[in-house]
Amino acid sequence: MAVNIPTGDNARKGAGKKRSQTKTKIGGATGWTKRSKTSGEFMAVKNSATKKKASKKFKGFRVEKKAKEARSR
């Protein structure tokens, strides 16, 4: 039986298609940064509570691949 999605509950259903996330280093600790795909603007940062633990990713956003560094001869 199908269930209708409730409206007005501020919950995202499915993937965030216009956004991506990348792993960054902030103050010595690693965190995840959410970024808008259209404007390239950084929107939010998810840090861990302590520097020893790694932070968790944002749910439902694609992870950006790091560009390979050019090898110098």
PyRosetta script that sets phi, psi and omega in degrees:
from pyrosetta import init, pose_from_sequence

init()
pose = pose_from_sequence("MAVNIPTGDNARKGAGKKRSQTKTKIGGATGWTKRSKTSGEFMAVKNSATKKKASKKFKGFRVEKKAKEARSR")
pose.set_psi(1, 135.4)
pose.set_omega(1, -178.3)
pose.set_phi(2, -79.3)
pose.set_psi(2, 148.1)
pose.set_omega(2, 178.9)
pose.set_phi(3, -118.1)
pose.set_psi(3, 128.4)
pose.set_omega(3, 177.1)
pose.set_phi(4, -76.4)
pose.set_psi(4, 142.2)
pose.set_omega(4, -179.9)
pose.set_phi(5, -74.7)
pose.set_psi(5, 129.2)
pose.set_omega(5, 178.4)
pose.set_phi(6, -69.3)
pose.set_psi(6, 138.7)
pose.set_omega(6, 179.8)
pose.set_phi(7, -93.5)
pose.set_psi(7, 148.9)
pose.set_omega(7, 175.4)
pose.set_phi(8, 80.2)
pose.set_psi(8, 14.7)
pose.set_omega(8, -179.0)
pose.set_phi(9, -97.6)
pose.set_psi(9, 4.7)
pose.set_omega(9, 178.0)
pose.set_phi(10, 55.2)
pose.set_psi(10, 34.2)
pose.set_omega(10, 177.8)
pose.set_phi(11, -111.7)
pose.set_psi(11, 134.9)
pose.set_omega(11, 179.2)
pose.set_phi(12, -83.4)
pose.set_psi(12, 131.4)
pose.set_omega(12, 175.8)
pose.set_phi(13, -109.3)
pose.set_psi(13, 117.6)
pose.set_omega(13, 179.5)
pose.set_phi(14, 93.2)
pose.set_psi(14, -166.9)
pose.set_omega(14, -174.7)
pose.set_phi(15, -84.9)
pose.set_psi(15, 150.4)
pose.set_omega(15, 172.4)
pose.set_phi(16, -83.6)
pose.set_psi(16, 98.9)
pose.set_omega(16, -169.0)
pose.set_phi(17, -79.7)
pose.set_psi(17, -20.9)
pose.set_omega(17, -177.3)
pose.set_phi(18, -101.1)
pose.set_psi(18, 16.7)
pose.set_omega(18, -178.5)
pose.set_phi(19, -138.3)
pose.set_psi(19, 159.4)
pose.set_omega(19, 177.1)
pose.set_phi(20, -142.6)
pose.set_psi(20, 173.5)
pose.set_omega(20, 178.4)
pose.set_phi(21, -136.6)
pose.set_psi(21, 152.4)
pose.set_omega(21, 179.3)
pose.set_phi(22, -140.6)
pose.set_psi(22, 152.2)
pose.set_omega(22, 179.8)
pose.set_phi(23, -86.5)
pose.set_psi(23, 129.1)
pose.set_omega(23, -178.0)
pose.set_phi(24, -130.0)
pose.set_psi(24, 163.3)
pose.set_omega(24, 176.1)
pose.set_phi(25, -110.7)
pose.set_psi(25, 122.2)
pose.set_omega(25, -177.4)
pose.set_phi(26, -127.2)
pose.set_psi(26, 111.8)
pose.set_omega(26, 178.3)
pose.set_phi(27, 60.7)
pose.set_psi(27, 34.4)
pose.set_omega(27, 178.5)
pose.set_phi(28, 89.8)
pose.set_psi(28, -16.5)
pose.set_omega(28, 179.0)
pose.set_phi(29, -105.7)
pose.set_psi(29, 146.1)
pose.set_omega(29, 178.6)
pose.set_phi(30, -86.4)
pose.set_psi(30, 145.0)
pose.set_omega(30, 179.1)
pose.set_phi(31, -147.1)
pose.set_psi(31, 172.5)
pose.set_omega(31, 178.3)
pose.set_phi(32, -109.7)
pose.set_psi(32, 134.5)
pose.set_omega(32, -179.5)
pose.set_phi(33, -116.4)
pose.set_psi(33, 128.4)
pose.set_omega(33, 178.6)
pose.set_phi(34, -91.5)
pose.set_psi(34, 137.3)
pose.set_omega(34, -174.2)
pose.set_phi(35, -134.0)
pose.set_psi(35, 141.0)
pose.set_omega(35, 176.8)
pose.set_phi(36, -75.2)
pose.set_psi(36, 134.6)
pose.set_omega(36, -177.9)
pose.set_phi(37, -76.6)
pose.set_psi(37, -31.4)
pose.set_omega(37, -176.7)
pose.set_phi(38, -78.6)
pose.set_psi(38, -47.7)
pose.set_omega(38, -176.2)
pose.set_phi(39, -99.2)
pose.set_psi(39, -16.6)
pose.set_omega(39, -177.9)
pose.set_phi(40, 78.0)
pose.set_psi(40, 8.0)
pose.set_omega(40, -177.8)
pose.set_phi(41, -76.3)
pose.set_psi(41, 137.6)
pose.set_omega(41, 174.9)
pose.set_phi(42, -77.4)
pose.set_psi(42, 130.6)
pose.set_omega(42, -171.9)
pose.set_phi(43, -105.2)
pose.set_psi(43, -44.3)
pose.set_omega(43, -175.9)
pose.set_phi(44, -153.1)
pose.set_psi(44, 155.0)
pose.set_omega(44, 178.4)
pose.set_phi(45, -126.3)
pose.set_psi(45, 136.2)
pose.set_omega(45, 177.5)
pose.set_phi(46, -113.8)
pose.set_psi(46, 109.1)
pose.set_omega(46, 179.2)
pose.set_phi(47, -104.4)
pose.set_psi(47, 159.0)
pose.set_omega(47, 174.5)
pose.set_phi(48, -83.8)
pose.set_psi(48, 160.3)
pose.set_omega(48, -179.7)
pose.set_phi(49, -69.4)
pose.set_psi(49, -33.7)
pose.set_omega(49, 177.4)
pose.set_phi(50, -123.4)
pose.set_psi(50, 157.4)
pose.set_omega(50, -179.0)
pose.set_phi(51, -72.5)
pose.set_psi(51, -21.0)
pose.set_omega(51, -176.8)
pose.set_phi(52, -75.8)
pose.set_psi(52, -32.7)
pose.set_omega(52, -178.6)
pose.set_phi(53, -92.8)
pose.set_psi(53, 144.6)
pose.set_omega(53, 176.3)
pose.set_phi(54, -81.0)
pose.set_psi(54, 146.1)
pose.set_omega(54, 178.9)
pose.set_phi(55, -79.4)
pose.set_psi(55, 159.9)
pose.set_omega(55, 179.8)
pose.set_phi(56, -90.7)
pose.set_psi(56, 154.5)
pose.set_omega(56, -179.5)
pose.set_phi(57, -74.3)
pose.set_psi(57, 161.9)
pose.set_omega(57, 169.6)
pose.set_phi(58, -72.6)
pose.set_psi(58, 144.0)
pose.set_omega(58, -179.3)
pose.set_phi(59, -83.4)
pose.set_psi(59, 135.8)
pose.set_omega(59, 170.3)
pose.set_phi(60, 81.8)
pose.set_psi(60, 13.9)
pose.set_omega(60, 178.6)
pose.set_phi(61, -119.1)
pose.set_psi(61, 141.1)
pose.set_omega(61, -177.9)
pose.set_phi(62, -71.2)
pose.set_psi(62, 147.5)
pose.set_omega(62, -179.7)
pose.set_phi(63, -94.2)
pose.set_psi(63, 127.4)
pose.set_omega(63, 179.0)
pose.set_phi(64, -72.2)
pose.set_psi(64, 141.5)
pose.set_omega(64, 176.7)
pose.set_phi(65, -88.7)
pose.set_psi(65, 139.0)
pose.set_omega(65, 178.2)
pose.set_phi(66, -76.7)
pose.set_psi(66, 137.7)
pose.set_omega(66, 177.4)
pose.set_phi(67, -71.0)
pose.set_psi(67, 139.8)
pose.set_omega(67, 178.6)
pose.set_phi(68, -69.8)
pose.set_psi(68, 135.0)
pose.set_omega(68, -179.4)
pose.set_phi(69, -70.5)
pose.set_psi(69, 141.4)
pose.set_omega(69, 178.8)
pose.set_phi(70, -69.8)
pose.set_psi(70, 131.7)
pose.set_omega(70, -180.0)
pose.set_phi(71, -83.2)
pose.set_psi(71, 126.9)
pose.set_omega(71, 177.9)
pose.set_phi(72, -92.8)
pose.set_psi(72, 143.9)
pose.set_omega(72, -178.1)
pose.set_phi(73, -95.4)
pose.dump_pdb("model.pdb")
